[in-house]
Amino acid sequence: MANTLDSLPTGVPASISGFSTLAPDVLQRLLELGFDEGVRVEKLHAAPFGGDPLAVKVGSTTVALRRALASAILIA
């Protein structure tokens, strides 16, 4: 399975296992959006021509994330 959210195949569920180095305010915003360790995530869709942004289901909410930010979310 993939190690980061951006490389997770579409439609495959995973759990957040942590975060790579992020600015404290960015990490805080992700936590406010529901991205916390142990939460189930699934990549729903990637935009064409480079795939930015990604549509991600976190818990029961759908969020759009830039690929660079998704690459900082570690999954298991």
Biopython code that builds the backbone (N, CA, C, O; Angstrom):
import numpy as np
from Bio.PDB.StructureBuilder import StructureBuilder

atoms = [
    (1, "MET", "N", (0.842, -1.187, 0.000)),
    (1, "MET", "CA", (0.000, 0.000, 0.000)),
    (1, "MET", "C", (0.887, 1.251, 0.000)),
    (1, "MET", "O", (2.070, 1.188, 0.334)),
    (2, "ALA", "N", (0.313, 2.347, -0.368)),
    (2, "ALA", "CA", (1.034, 3.619, -0.458)),
    (2, "ALA", "C", (1.424, 4.116, 0.936)),
    (2, "ALA", "O", (0.833, 3.702, 1.933)),
    (3, "ASN", "N", (2.410, 4.997, 1.001)),
    (3, "ASN", "CA", (2.859, 5.555, 2.266)),
    (3, "ASN", "C", (2.286, 6.935, 2.546)),
    (3, "ASN", "O", (2.219, 7.350, 3.703)),
    (4, "THR", "N", (1.870, 7.656, 1.506)),
    (4, "THR", "CA", (1.317, 8.997, 1.688)),
    (4, "THR", "C", (-0.021, 9.092, 0.975)),
    (4, "THR", "O", (-0.298, 8.335, 0.045)),
    (5, "LEU", "N", (-0.839, 10.020, 1.415)),
    (5, "LEU", "CA", (-2.186, 10.155, 0.876)),
    (5, "LEU", "C", (-2.190, 10.453, -0.623)),
    (5, "LEU", "O", (-3.066, 9.970, -1.341)),
    (6, "ASP", "N", (-1.241, 11.229, -1.101)),
    (6, "ASP", "CA", (-1.231, 11.560, -2.535)),
    (6, "ASP", "C", (-0.977, 10.344, -3.417)),
    (6, "ASP", "O", (-1.426, 10.318, -4.563)),
    (7, "SER", "N", (-0.270, 9.339, -2.913)),
    (7, "SER", "CA", (0.036, 8.158, -3.715)),
    (7, "SER", "C", (-0.947, 7.007, -3.484)),
    (7, "SER", "O", (-0.792, 5.936, -4.072)),
    (8, "LEU", "N", (-1.941, 7.217, -2.646)),
    (8, "LEU", "CA", (-2.966, 6.202, -2.401)),
    (8, "LEU", "C", (-3.824, 6.041, -3.658)),
    (8, "LEU", "O", (-4.269, 7.039, -4.226)),
    (9, "PRO", "N", (-4.064, 4.809, -4.101)),
    (9, "PRO", "CA", (-4.933, 4.624, -5.266)),
    (9, "PRO", "C", (-6.352, 5.119, -4.975)),
    (9, "PRO", "O", (-6.817, 5.048, -3.837)),
    (10, "THR", "N", (-7.020, 5.608, -5.981)),
    (10, "THR", "CA", (-8.389, 6.083, -5.840)),
    (10, "THR", "C", (-9.299, 4.942, -5.391)),
    (10, "THR", "O", (-9.242, 3.831, -5.917)),
    (11, "GLY", "N", (-10.147, 5.252, -4.394)),
    (11, "GLY", "CA", (-11.132, 4.286, -3.919)),
    (11, "GLY", "C", (-10.637, 3.291, -2.897)),
    (11, "GLY", "O", (-11.407, 2.441, -2.450)),
    (12, "VAL", "N", (-9.375, 3.369, -2.512)),
    (12, "VAL", "CA", (-8.813, 2.440, -1.525)),
    (12, "VAL", "C", (-8.763, 3.140, -0.171)),
    (12, "VAL", "O", (-8.097, 4.167, -0.042)),
    (13, "PRO", "N", (-9.447, 2.615, 0.837)),
    (13, "PRO", "CA", (-9.411, 3.254, 2.156)),
    (13, "PRO", "C", (-8.084, 2.995, 2.871)),
    (13, "PRO", "O", (-7.420, 1.986, 2.634)),
    (14, "ALA", "N", (-7.719, 3.917, 3.740)),
    (14, "ALA", "CA", (-6.512, 3.794, 4.552)),
    (14, "ALA", "C", (-6.735, 4.584, 5.838)),
    (14, "ALA", "O", (-7.728, 5.298, 5.974)),
    (15, "SER", "N", (-5.815, 4.452, 6.768)),
    (15, "SER", "CA", (-5.878, 5.211, 8.016)),
    (15, "SER", "C", (-4.685, 6.148, 8.101)),
    (15, "SER", "O", (-3.585, 5.804, 7.669)),
    (16, "ILE", "N", (-4.903, 7.317, 8.651)),
    (16, "ILE", "CA", (-3.814, 8.279, 8.836)),
    (16, "ILE", "C", (-2.915, 7.768, 9.952)),
    (16, "ILE", "O", (-3.386, 7.456, 11.046)),
    (17, "SER", "N", (-1.627, 7.684, 9.672)),
    (17, "SER", "CA", (-0.677, 7.210, 10.674)),
    (17, "SER", "C", (0.208, 8.329, 11.213)),
    (17, "SER", "O", (0.938, 8.123, 12.182)),
    (18, "GLY", "N", (0.155, 9.510, 10.600)),
    (18, "GLY", "CA", (0.963, 10.634, 11.076)),
    (18, "GLY", "C", (1.133, 11.664, 9.983)),
    (18, "GLY", "O", (0.445, 11.642, 8.962)),
    (19, "PHE", "N", (2.069, 12.569, 10.222)),
    (19, "PHE", "CA", (2.315, 13.670, 9.297)),
    (19, "PHE", "C", (3.814, 13.872, 9.165)),
    (19, "PHE", "O", (4.556, 13.718, 10.135)),
    (20, "SER", "N", (4.258, 14.217, 7.962)),
    (20, "SER", "CA", (5.654, 14.614, 7.813)),
    (20, "SER", "C", (5.756, 16.059, 8.295)),
    (20, "SER", "O", (4.772, 16.624, 8.772)),
    (21, "THR", "N", (6.904, 16.641, 8.177)),
    (21, "THR", "CA", (7.128, 17.984, 8.706)),
    (21, "THR", "C", (6.206, 19.002, 8.045)),
    (21, "THR", "O", (6.212, 19.170, 6.826)),
    (22, "LEU", "N", (5.419, 19.673, 8.869)),
    (22, "LEU", "CA", (4.506, 20.720, 8.404)),
    (22, "LEU", "C", (4.622, 21.924, 9.326)),
    (22, "LEU", "O", (4.963, 21.776, 10.500)),
    (23, "ALA", "N", (4.346, 23.093, 8.814)),
    (23, "ALA", "CA", (4.289, 24.285, 9.656)),
    (23, "ALA", "C", (3.173, 24.075, 10.685)),
    (23, "ALA", "O", (2.145, 23.482, 10.358)),
    (24, "PRO", "N", (3.356, 24.549, 11.913)),
    (24, "PRO", "CA", (2.347, 24.344, 12.959)),
    (24, "PRO", "C", (0.946, 24.822, 12.573)),
    (24, "PRO", "O", (-0.043, 24.174, 12.913)),
    (25, "ASP", "N", (0.856, 25.942, 11.872)),
    (25, "ASP", "CA", (-0.473, 26.441, 11.492)),
    (25, "ASP", "C", (-1.131, 25.549, 10.437)),
    (25, "ASP", "O", (-2.353, 25.403, 10.433)),
    (26, "VAL", "N", (-0.346, 24.959, 9.551)),
    (26, "VAL", "CA", (-0.893, 24.059, 8.537)),
    (26, "VAL", "C", (-1.363, 22.762, 9.201)),
    (26, "VAL", "O", (-2.441, 22.259, 8.886)),
    (27, "LEU", "N", (-0.569, 22.231, 10.107)),
    (27, "LEU", "CA", (-0.962, 21.031, 10.834)),
    (27, "LEU", "C", (-2.236, 21.283, 11.638)),
    (27, "LEU", "O", (-3.130, 20.437, 11.662)),
    (28, "GLN", "N", (-2.321, 22.422, 12.284)),
    (28, "GLN", "CA", (-3.512, 22.763, 13.056)),
    (28, "GLN", "C", (-4.746, 22.815, 12.161)),
    (28, "GLN", "O", (-5.813, 22.346, 12.558)),
    (29, "ARG", "N", (-4.619, 23.372, 10.976)),
    (29, "ARG", "CA", (-5.745, 23.455, 10.044)),
    (29, "ARG", "C", (-6.179, 22.065, 9.588)),
    (29, "ARG", "O", (-7.377, 21.800, 9.484)),
    (30, "LEU", "N", (-5.226, 21.174, 9.315)),
    (30, "LEU", "CA", (-5.574, 19.803, 8.948)),
    (30, "LEU", "C", (-6.326, 19.104, 10.081)),
    (30, "LEU", "O", (-7.305, 18.398, 9.841)),
    (31, "LEU", "N", (-5.866, 19.303, 11.302)),
    (31, "LEU", "CA", (-6.552, 18.708, 12.447)),
    (31, "LEU", "C", (-7.970, 19.246, 12.580)),
    (31, "LEU", "O", (-8.892, 18.496, 12.903)),
    (32, "GLU", "N", (-8.150, 20.536, 12.333)),
    (32, "GLU", "CA", (-9.480, 21.140, 12.387)),
    (32, "GLU", "C", (-10.403, 20.567, 11.312)),
    (32, "GLU", "O", (-11.615, 20.483, 11.514)),
    (33, "LEU", "N", (-9.838, 20.177, 10.182)),
    (33, "LEU", "CA", (-10.621, 19.590, 9.093)),
    (33, "LEU", "C", (-10.921, 18.106, 9.323)),
    (33, "LEU", "O", (-11.666, 17.500, 8.554)),
    (34, "GLY", "N", (-10.343, 17.520, 10.378)),
    (34, "GLY", "CA", (-10.609, 16.125, 10.703)),
    (34, "GLY", "C", (-9.491, 15.161, 10.382)),
    (34, "GLY", "O", (-9.635, 13.959, 10.606)),
    (35, "PHE", "N", (-8.375, 15.654, 9.861)),
    (35, "PHE", "CA", (-7.227, 14.797, 9.562)),
    (35, "PHE", "C", (-6.453, 14.555, 10.852)),
    (35, "PHE", "O", (-5.623, 15.370, 11.253)),
    (36, "ASP", "N", (-6.730, 13.443, 11.484)),
    (36, "ASP", "CA", (-6.079, 13.103, 12.747)),
    (36, "ASP", "C", (-5.618, 11.654, 12.665)),
    (36, "ASP", "O", (-6.165, 10.873, 11.885)),
    (37, "GLU", "N", (-4.629, 11.293, 13.454)),
    (37, "GLU", "CA", (-4.120, 9.928, 13.432)),
    (37, "GLU", "C", (-5.239, 8.937, 13.739)),
    (37, "GLU", "O", (-6.036, 9.137, 14.655)),
    (38, "GLY", "N", (-5.276, 7.867, 12.950)),
    (38, "GLY", "CA", (-6.277, 6.824, 13.127)),
    (38, "GLY", "C", (-7.554, 7.035, 12.335)),
    (38, "GLY", "O", (-8.367, 6.117, 12.236)),
    (39, "VAL", "N", (-7.754, 8.218, 11.767)),
    (39, "VAL", "CA", (-8.969, 8.508, 10.999)),
    (39, "VAL", "C", (-8.874, 7.852, 9.627)),
    (39, "VAL", "O", (-7.809, 7.828, 9.009)),
    (40, "ARG", "N", (-9.979, 7.330, 9.168)),
    (40, "ARG", "CA", (-10.046, 6.669, 7.862)),
    (40, "ARG", "C", (-10.124, 7.722, 6.755)),
    (40, "ARG", "O", (-10.904, 8.670, 6.852)),
    (41, "VAL", "N", (-9.321, 7.556, 5.710)),
    (41, "VAL", "CA", (-9.313, 8.461, 4.561)),
    (41, "VAL", "C", (-9.411, 7.643, 3.276)),
    (41, "VAL", "O", (-9.081, 6.457, 3.242)),
    (42, "GLU", "N", (-9.873, 8.311, 2.227)),
    (42, "GLU", "CA", (-9.975, 7.668, 0.922)),
    (42, "GLU", "C", (-9.870, 8.751, -0.148)),
    (42, "GLU", "O", (-10.557, 9.770, -0.076)),
    (43, "LYS", "N", (-9.010, 8.530, -1.138)),
    (43, "LYS", "CA", (-8.908, 9.467, -2.267)),
    (43, "LYS", "C", (-10.056, 9.167, -3.214)),
    (43, "LYS", "O", (-10.168, 8.055, -3.728)),
    (44, "LEU", "N", (-10.913, 10.162, -3.446)),
    (44, "LEU", "CA", (-12.085, 9.983, -4.287)),
    (44, "LEU", "C", (-11.823, 10.334, -5.743)),
    (44, "LEU", "O", (-12.344, 9.682, -6.648)),
    (45, "HIS", "N", (-11.012, 11.369, -5.968)),
    (45, "HIS", "CA", (-10.834, 11.868, -7.327)),
    (45, "HIS", "C", (-9.593, 12.755, -7.389)),
    (45, "HIS", "O", (-9.264, 13.444, -6.424)),
    (46, "ALA", "N", (-8.919, 12.732, -8.512)),
    (46, "ALA", "CA", (-7.805, 13.647, -8.768)),
    (46, "ALA", "C", (-8.130, 14.431, -10.027)),
    (46, "ALA", "O", (-8.635, 13.867, -10.998)),
    (47, "ALA", "N", (-7.847, 15.714, -10.020)),
    (47, "ALA", "CA", (-8.088, 16.545, -11.195)),
    (47, "ALA", "C", (-7.210, 16.064, -12.349)),
    (47, "ALA", "O", (-6.120, 15.539, -12.120)),
    (48, "PRO", "N", (-7.672, 16.237, -13.577)),
    (48, "PRO", "CA", (-6.858, 15.818, -14.723)),
    (48, "PRO", "C", (-5.616, 16.700, -14.897)),
    (48, "PRO", "O", (-5.511, 17.767, -14.292)),
    (49, "PHE", "N", (-4.698, 16.247, -15.717)),
    (49, "PHE", "CA", (-3.477, 17.003, -16.055)),
    (49, "PHE", "C", (-2.637, 17.332, -14.830)),
    (49, "PHE", "O", (-2.374, 18.503, -14.554)),
    (50, "GLY", "N", (-2.219, 16.321, -14.104)),
    (50, "GLY", "CA", (-1.363, 16.532, -12.953)),
    (50, "GLY", "C", (-2.032, 16.227, -11.633)),
    (50, "GLY", "O", (-1.360, 16.086, -10.611)),
    (51, "GLY", "N", (-3.344, 16.125, -11.643)),
    (51, "GLY", "CA", (-4.061, 15.688, -10.456)),
    (51, "GLY", "C", (-4.063, 16.637, -9.285)),
    (51, "GLY", "O", (-3.982, 16.187, -8.143)),
    (52, "ASP", "N", (-4.153, 17.927, -9.515)),
    (52, "ASP", "CA", (-4.157, 18.882, -8.405)),
    (52, "ASP", "C", (-5.363, 19.792, -8.559)),
    (52, "ASP", "O", (-5.428, 20.505, -9.560)),
    (53, "PRO", "N", (-6.303, 19.822, -7.662)),
    (53, "PRO", "CA", (-6.311, 19.206, -6.326)),
    (53, "PRO", "C", (-6.878, 17.781, -6.333)),
    (53, "PRO", "O", (-7.334, 17.263, -7.353)),
    (54, "LEU", "N", (-6.824, 17.177, -5.141)),
    (54, "LEU", "CA", (-7.394, 15.861, -4.906)),
    (54, "LEU", "C", (-8.667, 16.027, -4.086)),
    (54, "LEU", "O", (-8.728, 16.882, -3.203)),
    (55, "ALA", "N", (-9.677, 15.218, -4.368)),
    (55, "ALA", "CA", (-10.865, 15.146, -3.515)),
    (55, "ALA", "C", (-10.642, 13.966, -2.580)),
    (55, "ALA", "O", (-10.427, 12.839, -3.025)),
    (56, "VAL", "N", (-10.696, 14.238, -1.283)),
    (56, "VAL", "CA", (-10.390, 13.235, -0.269)),
    (56, "VAL", "C", (-11.547, 13.148, 0.713)),
    (56, "VAL", "O", (-12.053, 14.165, 1.187)),
    (57, "LYS", "N", (-11.961, 11.917, 1.015)),
    (57, "LYS", "CA", (-12.971, 11.708, 2.046)),
    (57, "LYS", "C", (-12.240, 11.430, 3.347)),
    (57, "LYS", "O", (-11.465, 10.479, 3.441)),
    (58, "VAL", "N", (-12.486, 12.257, 4.342)),
    (58, "VAL", "CA", (-11.893, 12.081, 5.666)),
    (58, "VAL", "C", (-13.053, 11.959, 6.649)),
    (58, "VAL", "O", (-13.820, 12.902, 6.840)),
    (59, "GLY", "N", (-13.171, 10.791, 7.266)),
    (59, "GLY", "CA", (-14.356, 10.534, 8.073)),
    (59, "GLY", "C", (-15.561, 10.524, 7.157)),
    (59, "GLY", "O", (-15.633, 9.714, 6.232)),
    (60, "SER", "N", (-16.516, 11.422, 7.405)),
    (60, "SER", "CA", (-17.699, 11.518, 6.545)),
    (60, "SER", "C", (-17.722, 12.806, 5.730)),
    (60, "SER", "O", (-18.750, 13.154, 5.150)),
    (61, "THR", "N", (-16.595, 13.516, 5.683)),
    (61, "THR", "CA", (-16.494, 14.801, 4.999)),
    (61, "THR", "C", (-15.598, 14.681, 3.769)),
    (61, "THR", "O", (-14.605, 13.954, 3.786)),
    (62, "THR", "N", (-15.954, 15.396, 2.706)),
    (62, "THR", "CA", (-15.109, 15.447, 1.510)),
    (62, "THR", "C", (-14.367, 16.784, 1.491)),
    (62, "THR", "O", (-14.972, 17.845, 1.644)),
    (63, "VAL", "N", (-13.044, 16.716, 1.300)),
    (63, "VAL", "CA", (-12.174, 17.888, 1.344)),
    (63, "VAL", "C", (-11.311, 17.893, 0.091)),
    (63, "VAL", "O", (-10.879, 16.837, -0.373)),
    (64, "ALA", "N", (-11.057, 19.084, -0.462)),
    (64, "ALA", "CA", (-10.116, 19.228, -1.574)),
    (64, "ALA", "C", (-8.759, 19.624, -1.016)),
    (64, "ALA", "O", (-8.648, 20.579, -0.247)),
    (65, "LEU", "N", (-7.731, 18.887, -1.405)),
    (65, "LEU", "CA", (-6.366, 19.155, -0.948)),
    (65, "LEU", "C", (-5.429, 19.265, -2.135)),
    (65, "LEU", "O", (-5.596, 18.561, -3.130)),
    (66, "ARG", "N", (-4.461, 20.132, -2.036)),
    (66, "ARG", "CA", (-3.395, 20.159, -3.036)),
    (66, "ARG", "C", (-2.543, 18.913, -2.854)),
    (66, "ARG", "O", (-2.375, 18.416, -1.740)),
    (67, "ARG", "N", (-2.009, 18.418, -3.958)),
    (67, "ARG", "CA", (-1.193, 17.202, -3.922)),
    (67, "ARG", "C", (0.005, 17.354, -2.976)),
    (67, "ARG", "O", (0.359, 16.403, -2.280)),
    (68, "ALA", "N", (0.627, 18.526, -2.941)),
    (68, "ALA", "CA", (1.789, 18.740, -2.065)),
    (68, "ALA", "C", (1.413, 18.562, -0.595)),
    (68, "ALA", "O", (2.191, 18.005, 0.180)),
    (69, "LEU", "N", (0.248, 19.022, -0.215)),
    (69, "LEU", "CA", (-0.201, 18.861, 1.167)),
    (69, "LEU", "C", (-0.564, 17.405, 1.447)),
    (69, "LEU", "O", (-0.251, 16.882, 2.517)),
    (70, "ALA", "N", (-1.218, 16.754, 0.499)),
    (70, "ALA", "CA", (-1.564, 15.341, 0.654)),
    (70, "ALA", "C", (-0.306, 14.480, 0.800)),
    (70, "ALA", "O", (-0.345, 13.431, 1.443)),
    (71, "SER", "N", (0.790, 14.911, 0.218)),
    (71, "SER", "CA", (2.037, 14.145, 0.326)),
    (71, "SER", "C", (2.639, 14.219, 1.724)),
    (71, "SER", "O", (3.544, 13.448, 2.045)),
    (72, "ALA", "N", (2.157, 15.122, 2.550)),
    (72, "ALA", "CA", (2.645, 15.251, 3.927)),
    (72, "ALA", "C", (1.804, 14.444, 4.923)),
    (72, "ALA", "O", (2.103, 14.416, 6.116)),
    (73, "ILE", "N", (0.750, 13.791, 4.422)),
    (73, "ILE", "CA", (-0.116, 12.982, 5.282)),
    (73, "ILE", "C", (0.273, 11.534, 5.105)),
    (73, "ILE", "O", (0.102, 10.963, 4.028)),
    (74, "LEU", "N", (0.797, 10.940, 6.161)),
    (74, "LEU", "CA", (1.255, 9.550, 6.135)),
    (74, "LEU", "C", (0.085, 8.618, 6.412)),
    (74, "LEU", "O", (-0.749, 8.902, 7.271)),
    (75, "ILE", "N", (0.022, 7.497, 5.681)),
    (75, "ILE", "CA", (-1.072, 6.546, 5.839)),
    (75, "ILE", "C", (-0.557, 5.140, 6.049)),
    (75, "ILE", "O", (0.593, 4.826, 5.740)),
    (76, "ALA", "N", (-1.426, 4.302, 6.578)),
    (76, "ALA", "CA", (-1.103, 2.890, 6.796)),
    (76, "ALA", "C", (-2.222, 2.028, 6.240)),
    (76, "ALA", "O", (-2.154, 0.801, 6.318)),
]
sb = StructureBuilder()
sb.init_structure("model")
sb.init_model(0)
sb.init_chain("A")
sb.init_seg("    ")
for serial, (resi, resn, name, xyz) in enumerate(atoms, 1):
    if name == "N":
        sb.init_residue(resn, " ", resi, " ")
    sb.init_atom(name, np.array(xyz, "f"), 0.0, 1.0, " ", f" {name:<3s}", serial, name[0])
structure = sb.get_structure()
